[in-house]
Amino acid sequence: MLAFAPLHAATSAAATVVTWLADTLAPLTGGAATAAAIVLFTVGVRLLISPLTLAQVRGERRRAALAPEVRDLQRRYADDPGRMQSELFALYRRAGASPVAGCLPALLQAPFFLVMYRLFATGDGHPHLLDEKLVGVPLGWHLGDGLTGPVVAVFGVLLAALLVLAWWSARRARRAAAATGTIAGAPTEGPGAAVLGWLVPLLPFTTVLVGLVVPLAAVLYLVTTTAWTVLEQAVLRRPQPEGIDAR
């Protein structure tokens, strides 16, 4: 049990925040107060990591600006994939455009999602939250807990939203690969490039698969954070006027 003490403490803290937000929102949202609190909690998490998102966007712009040099390296070292990889990372290092930085916002969200999952999967000292509802469906329920009209409707709407958001994200991933000449920091040519080119655009659709097996509260978290990501991408990655520095 000691190994889970930090997770239990984090879950208790999250429950306190969600409960306080729900009590605050109750006069406006009524029975959906806890669901609305989860949305606000998620927005708060995304605001907390927004500096890393800005750094990620700047890195993508730097990599896009390096695309001609990347293509030149790919042509020059087409017969030497190892040298191509080392030269590519050296180029990124000189330009301050580390491809690894793009993973940090997603990685930092994982603990918050785990906390939300644990809170509404087990109650973890706050069982009253499991009975809170969204349109009549308990937030602690999974899709298979009751295949009635309301359950199918609520999960169906949220999963459909995740599917649309995943499609948009996959399309953006393909465009980013075309603009930068790399996929997840690796060259678009050479060993493994075809597999990465097929796999990376499919990764956003894993949220739909996750949504099929987690509690309704966690699905709501996924929809909110994914929608926030799409909104960030639309705003922060819009074309820059001539003369604007990517830094």
C-alpha positions as CSV (number, residue, x, y, z in Angstrom):
1,M,0.0,0.0,0.0
2,L,2.9,2.4,0.7
3,A,3.8,2.2,-3.0
4,F,0.5,3.8,-3.9
5,A,0.6,6.4,-1.1
6,P,1.6,9.3,-3.5
7,L,-1.1,8.3,-6.0
8,H,-3.7,8.2,-3.1
9,A,-2.6,11.6,-2.0
10,A,-2.8,13.0,-5.5
11,T,-6.2,11.4,-6.0
12,S,-7.5,12.9,-2.7
13,A,-6.2,16.3,-3.7
14,A,-7.9,16.1,-7.0
15,A,-11.2,15.0,-5.3
16,T,-11.0,18.1,-3.1
17,V,-10.5,20.3,-6.1
18,V,-13.3,18.7,-8.1
19,T,-15.7,18.8,-5.1
20,W,-15.0,22.4,-4.5
21,L,-15.5,23.3,-8.2
22,A,-18.7,21.3,-8.2
23,D,-20.1,23.1,-5.2
24,T,-19.2,26.4,-6.7
25,L,-20.8,25.5,-10.1
26,A,-23.9,23.9,-8.7
27,P,-26.1,27.0,-8.8
28,L,-25.4,27.3,-12.5
29,T,-25.1,23.7,-13.7
30,G,-27.4,21.8,-11.2
31,G,-27.0,18.0,-11.5
32,A,-24.2,18.3,-14.0
33,A,-22.0,20.3,-11.5
34,T,-19.4,17.5,-11.1
35,A,-19.2,16.9,-14.8
36,A,-18.6,20.7,-15.3
37,A,-16.0,20.6,-12.5
38,I,-14.1,17.9,-14.4
39,V,-14.1,20.0,-17.5
40,L,-12.7,23.0,-15.5
41,F,-10.2,20.8,-13.8
42,T,-8.9,19.6,-17.2
43,V,-8.7,23.2,-18.5
44,G,-6.7,24.1,-15.4
45,V,-4.3,21.2,-16.1
46,R,-3.8,22.4,-19.7
47,L,-3.2,26.0,-18.6
48,L,-0.6,24.7,-16.1
49,I,1.4,23.0,-18.9
50,S,0.7,25.7,-21.5
51,P,4.3,27.0,-21.4
52,L,5.6,23.6,-22.5
53,T,3.0,23.7,-25.3
54,L,4.3,27.0,-26.5
55,A,7.8,25.6,-26.5
56,Q,6.6,22.6,-28.5
57,V,5.1,24.9,-31.1
58,R,8.2,27.0,-31.4
59,G,10.2,23.8,-31.8
60,E,7.9,22.7,-34.6
61,R,8.3,26.0,-36.4
62,R,12.1,25.7,-36.1
63,R,12.0,22.2,-37.6
64,A,9.8,23.4,-40.4
65,A,12.3,26.1,-41.2
66,L,15.0,23.4,-41.3
67,A,13.1,21.3,-43.8
68,P,15.3,22.2,-46.8
69,E,18.5,21.2,-44.8
70,V,16.8,18.0,-43.6
71,R,16.0,17.0,-47.2
72,D,19.6,17.8,-48.2
73,L,20.9,15.5,-45.4
74,Q,18.4,12.8,-46.5
75,R,19.8,12.9,-50.1
76,R,23.4,13.1,-49.0
77,Y,23.3,10.2,-46.6
78,A,20.6,8.1,-48.2
79,D,23.0,5.1,-48.2
80,D,24.1,5.6,-44.6
81,P,21.0,5.8,-42.2
82,G,23.1,5.9,-39.1
83,R,25.0,8.9,-40.3
84,M,21.8,10.5,-41.5
85,Q,20.3,10.1,-38.0
86,S,23.3,11.6,-36.2
87,E,23.6,14.5,-38.7
88,L,19.9,15.2,-38.3
89,F,20.0,15.4,-34.5
90,A,23.2,17.5,-34.7
91,L,21.3,19.9,-37.0
92,Y,18.4,20.1,-34.5
93,R,20.7,20.6,-31.6
94,R,22.4,23.6,-33.3
95,A,19.1,25.1,-34.1
96,G,17.6,24.4,-30.6
97,A,14.8,22.4,-32.1
98,S,14.8,19.2,-30.1
99,P,12.1,16.7,-31.4
100,V,11.8,15.2,-27.9
101,A,10.4,18.5,-26.5
102,G,7.2,17.8,-28.5
103,C,6.4,14.8,-26.3
104,L,6.5,16.6,-22.9
105,P,3.0,18.1,-22.9
106,A,1.4,14.7,-23.6
107,L,3.7,13.0,-21.0
108,L,2.8,15.5,-18.3
109,Q,-0.9,14.9,-18.8
110,A,-0.6,11.2,-18.2
111,P,-0.4,11.5,-14.3
112,F,-3.5,13.7,-14.2
113,F,-5.5,11.3,-16.4
114,L,-4.4,8.4,-14.1
115,V,-5.6,10.3,-11.1
116,M,-9.0,11.0,-12.7
117,Y,-9.3,7.4,-13.7
118,R,-8.5,6.1,-10.2
119,L,-10.8,8.6,-8.6
120,F,-13.8,7.6,-10.6
121,A,-12.9,3.9,-11.0
122,T,-12.5,3.2,-7.3
123,G,-13.7,6.2,-5.4
124,D,-10.5,6.1,-3.4
125,G,-11.9,7.5,-0.2
126,H,-14.5,9.7,-2.0
127,P,-17.2,7.2,-3.1
128,H,-19.9,9.9,-3.3
129,L,-18.3,11.1,-6.5
130,L,-19.1,7.8,-8.2
131,D,-22.8,8.6,-7.9
132,E,-22.6,12.0,-9.5
133,K,-24.2,12.0,-12.9
134,L,-24.1,13.5,-16.4
135,V,-27.5,13.4,-18.1
136,G,-28.6,10.7,-15.8
137,V,-25.5,8.5,-16.2
138,P,-23.2,8.0,-13.2
139,L,-19.7,9.4,-13.8
140,G,-18.2,6.2,-12.4
141,W,-19.9,4.0,-15.0
142,H,-18.1,2.3,-17.9
143,L,-19.8,1.8,-21.3
144,G,-20.6,-1.8,-20.5
145,D,-22.2,-1.1,-17.1
146,G,-25.6,-0.5,-18.6
147,L,-26.3,-0.6,-22.3
148,T,-29.5,1.5,-21.9
149,G,-30.6,4.4,-24.0
150,P,-29.0,7.2,-21.9
151,V,-25.7,5.3,-21.4
152,V,-25.3,4.6,-25.1
153,A,-26.3,8.1,-26.0
154,V,-23.9,9.9,-23.6
155,F,-20.9,7.6,-24.4
156,G,-21.8,7.6,-28.1
157,V,-21.7,11.4,-28.2
158,L,-18.4,11.6,-26.4
159,L,-16.8,8.8,-28.3
160,A,-17.9,10.4,-31.6
161,A,-16.3,13.7,-30.5
162,L,-13.1,11.8,-29.7
163,L,-13.2,10.2,-33.2
164,V,-13.6,13.6,-34.9
165,L,-10.9,15.2,-32.8
166,A,-8.6,12.2,-33.5
167,W,-9.2,12.5,-37.3
168,W,-8.2,16.2,-37.2
169,S,-5.1,15.5,-35.1
170,A,-4.0,12.7,-37.5
171,R,-4.4,15.0,-40.5
172,R,-2.3,17.7,-38.8
173,A,0.4,15.1,-38.0
174,R,0.6,14.2,-41.7
175,R,0.9,17.8,-42.6
176,A,3.6,18.5,-40.0
177,A,5.6,15.5,-41.3
178,A,5.4,16.9,-44.8
179,A,6.4,20.4,-43.6
180,T,9.4,19.3,-41.5
181,G,10.6,16.3,-43.4
182,T,10.5,14.3,-40.2
183,I,8.1,12.0,-38.3
184,A,8.4,12.1,-34.5
185,G,11.9,13.5,-35.0
186,A,13.1,10.8,-37.4
187,P,13.7,11.2,-41.1
188,T,10.9,10.5,-43.5
189,E,13.3,8.4,-45.5
190,G,15.3,5.4,-44.3
191,P,14.7,2.3,-42.2
192,G,11.5,2.4,-40.2
193,A,10.2,5.6,-41.9
194,A,7.4,3.8,-43.6
195,V,6.3,2.2,-40.3
196,L,6.5,5.5,-38.4
197,G,4.6,7.3,-41.3
198,W,1.8,4.8,-40.9
199,L,1.8,4.6,-37.1
200,V,2.2,8.2,-35.9
201,P,-1.1,9.5,-37.6
202,L,-2.9,6.6,-36.0
203,L,-1.8,7.4,-32.4
204,P,-4.6,10.1,-31.8
205,F,-7.2,7.3,-32.4
206,T,-5.9,5.5,-29.3
207,T,-8.0,8.0,-27.2
208,V,-11.1,6.4,-28.7
209,L,-10.0,2.9,-27.7
210,V,-9.2,4.2,-24.2
211,G,-12.6,5.8,-24.0
212,L,-14.2,2.4,-24.5
213,V,-12.8,1.0,-21.3
214,V,-12.5,3.9,-18.8
215,P,-15.2,5.5,-16.6
216,L,-17.4,8.3,-18.0
217,A,-15.5,10.9,-16.0
218,A,-12.2,9.9,-17.6
219,V,-13.9,10.0,-21.1
220,L,-15.0,13.5,-20.3
221,Y,-11.4,14.4,-19.3
222,L,-10.2,12.9,-22.6
223,V,-12.7,14.8,-24.7
224,T,-11.9,18.1,-22.9
225,T,-8.1,17.8,-23.2
226,T,-8.2,16.6,-26.8
227,A,-10.5,19.5,-27.8
228,W,-8.2,21.9,-26.0
229,T,-5.2,20.4,-28.0
230,V,-7.1,20.9,-31.2
231,L,-8.0,24.5,-30.3
232,E,-4.3,25.2,-29.4
233,Q,-3.2,23.7,-32.7
234,A,-5.6,25.9,-34.6
235,V,-4.6,29.1,-32.8
236,L,-0.8,28.6,-32.1
237,R,0.0,26.8,-35.4
238,R,-1.8,29.2,-37.7
239,P,0.4,30.5,-40.5
240,Q,2.8,33.3,-39.4
241,P,3.0,36.6,-41.2
242,E,6.2,37.3,-43.1
243,G,9.0,38.6,-40.9
244,I,7.7,36.9,-37.7
245,D,10.5,35.1,-35.9
246,A,9.8,31.4,-35.1
247,R,11.6,31.8,-31.8
